[in-house]
Amino acid sequence: GILGISAGSAVAGIIEYLLLKRRLSSRIGPIGPDRRFLASVWAASIGSVCIALLVKTQIYHYHPISLAAIILPMYALLYLAFAFFCGIEEARRPLSIFGAMNGSR
């Protein structure tokens, strides 16, 4: 059924990605993010989701739309903050707009 089609598509996508990555690595050298970057991204994500879930368990009685309006932006801001403090360059770019607003570059 639907689960089988979804699972089969996911497995096929993973196999295709791994084969493509192996072929590209043999032609142009190592590709993909380094382990420190991946560890930082995972740490930021796990830390953010733990705090967001903790808050969600405290305000579970709200309407689901209100809950989403509170939790999702909070998760996004927490992830951005964690990523910024982990030194992820991509997290610094959105925050640089505030420096541009103050006239500093």
JOFENHU-V716999 format. One record per residue. N is the residue number from 1. RES is the residue in three letters. PHI is phi in degrees with one decimal (999 if undefined). PSI is psi as a letter, one per 40 degrees, with the letter a starting at -180 (* if undefined). Layout:
BEGIN
n=N res=RES phi=PHI psi=PSI
n=N res=RES phi=PHI psi=PSI
END
This chain:
BEGIN
n=1 res=GLY phi=999 psi=a
n=2 res=ILE phi=-64.6 psi=d
n=3 res=LEU phi=-62.7 psi=d
n=4 res=GLY phi=-64.2 psi=d
n=5 res=ILE phi=-65.3 psi=d
n=6 res=SER phi=-63.8 psi=d
n=7 res=ALA phi=-64.6 psi=d
n=8 res=GLY phi=-62.6 psi=d
n=9 res=SER phi=-64.9 psi=d
n=10 res=ALA phi=-64.6 psi=d
n=11 res=VAL phi=-63.6 psi=d
n=12 res=ALA phi=-62.2 psi=d
n=13 res=GLY phi=-64.7 psi=d
n=14 res=ILE phi=-65.7 psi=d
n=15 res=ILE phi=-63.1 psi=d
n=16 res=GLU phi=-61.4 psi=d
n=17 res=TYR phi=-61.2 psi=d
n=18 res=LEU phi=-64.3 psi=d
n=19 res=LEU phi=-65.6 psi=d
n=20 res=LEU phi=-64.2 psi=d
n=21 res=LYS phi=-63.3 psi=d
n=22 res=ARG phi=-63.3 psi=d
n=23 res=ARG phi=-66.6 psi=d
n=24 res=LEU phi=-64.3 psi=d
n=25 res=SER phi=-62.0 psi=d
n=26 res=SER phi=-71.8 psi=d
n=27 res=ARG phi=-90.2 psi=d
n=28 res=ILE phi=-117.4 psi=e
n=29 res=GLY phi=102.0 psi=a
n=30 res=PRO phi=-59.6 psi=h
n=31 res=ILE phi=-129.5 psi=i
n=32 res=GLY phi=100.9 psi=i
n=33 res=PRO phi=-71.9 psi=i
n=34 res=ASP phi=-77.4 psi=i
n=35 res=ARG phi=-66.4 psi=d
n=36 res=ARG phi=-64.0 psi=d
n=37 res=PHE phi=-62.0 psi=d
n=38 res=LEU phi=-61.4 psi=d
n=39 res=ALA phi=-63.6 psi=d
n=40 res=SER phi=-65.6 psi=d
n=41 res=VAL phi=-64.6 psi=d
n=42 res=TRP phi=-64.9 psi=d
n=43 res=ALA phi=-63.2 psi=d
n=44 res=ALA phi=-63.1 psi=d
n=45 res=SER phi=-67.3 psi=d
n=46 res=ILE phi=-65.9 psi=d
n=47 res=GLY phi=-61.6 psi=d
n=48 res=SER phi=-66.6 psi=d
n=49 res=VAL phi=-69.5 psi=d
n=50 res=CYS phi=-63.5 psi=d
n=51 res=ILE phi=-68.0 psi=d
n=52 res=ALA phi=-62.9 psi=d
n=53 res=LEU phi=-67.6 psi=d
n=54 res=LEU phi=-62.3 psi=d
n=55 res=VAL phi=-65.5 psi=d
n=56 res=LYS phi=-59.6 psi=d
n=57 res=THR phi=-67.2 psi=d
n=58 res=GLN phi=-85.8 psi=d
n=59 res=ILE phi=-120.9 psi=f
n=60 res=TYR phi=-63.0 psi=e
n=61 res=HIS phi=-78.9 psi=e
n=62 res=TYR phi=-71.2 psi=i
n=63 res=HIS phi=-62.1 psi=i
n=64 res=PRO phi=-56.2 psi=d
n=65 res=ILE phi=-69.2 psi=d
n=66 res=SER phi=-63.7 psi=d
n=67 res=LEU phi=-61.0 psi=d
n=68 res=ALA phi=-64.3 psi=d
n=69 res=ALA phi=-66.4 psi=d
n=70 res=ILE phi=-89.9 psi=d
n=71 res=ILE phi=-73.7 psi=d
n=72 res=LEU phi=-64.0 psi=d
n=73 res=PRO phi=-64.2 psi=d
n=74 res=MET phi=-63.7 psi=d
n=75 res=TYR phi=-60.2 psi=d
n=76 res=ALA phi=-61.3 psi=d
n=77 res=LEU phi=-68.8 psi=d
n=78 res=LEU phi=-63.7 psi=d
n=79 res=TYR phi=-62.3 psi=d
n=80 res=LEU phi=-61.8 psi=d
n=81 res=ALA phi=-65.8 psi=d
n=82 res=PHE phi=-60.7 psi=d
n=83 res=ALA phi=-64.1 psi=d
n=84 res=PHE phi=-61.6 psi=d
n=85 res=PHE phi=-74.1 psi=e
n=86 res=CYS phi=-81.2 psi=e
n=87 res=GLY phi=86.0 psi=f
n=88 res=ILE phi=-77.3 psi=h
n=89 res=GLU phi=-61.0 psi=d
n=90 res=GLU phi=-63.7 psi=d
n=91 res=ALA phi=-81.1 psi=d
n=92 res=ARG phi=-77.7 psi=d
n=93 res=ARG phi=-61.3 psi=d
n=94 res=PRO phi=-62.7 psi=d
n=95 res=LEU phi=-77.2 psi=e
n=96 res=SER phi=-69.4 psi=e
n=97 res=ILE phi=-63.5 psi=d
n=98 res=PHE phi=-69.7 psi=d
n=99 res=GLY phi=-67.4 psi=d
n=100 res=ALA phi=-68.9 psi=d
n=101 res=MET phi=-69.4 psi=d
n=102 res=ASN phi=-84.0 psi=e
n=103 res=GLY phi=92.6 psi=e
n=104 res=SER phi=-96.2 psi=i
n=105 res=ARG phi=-127.2 psi=*
END
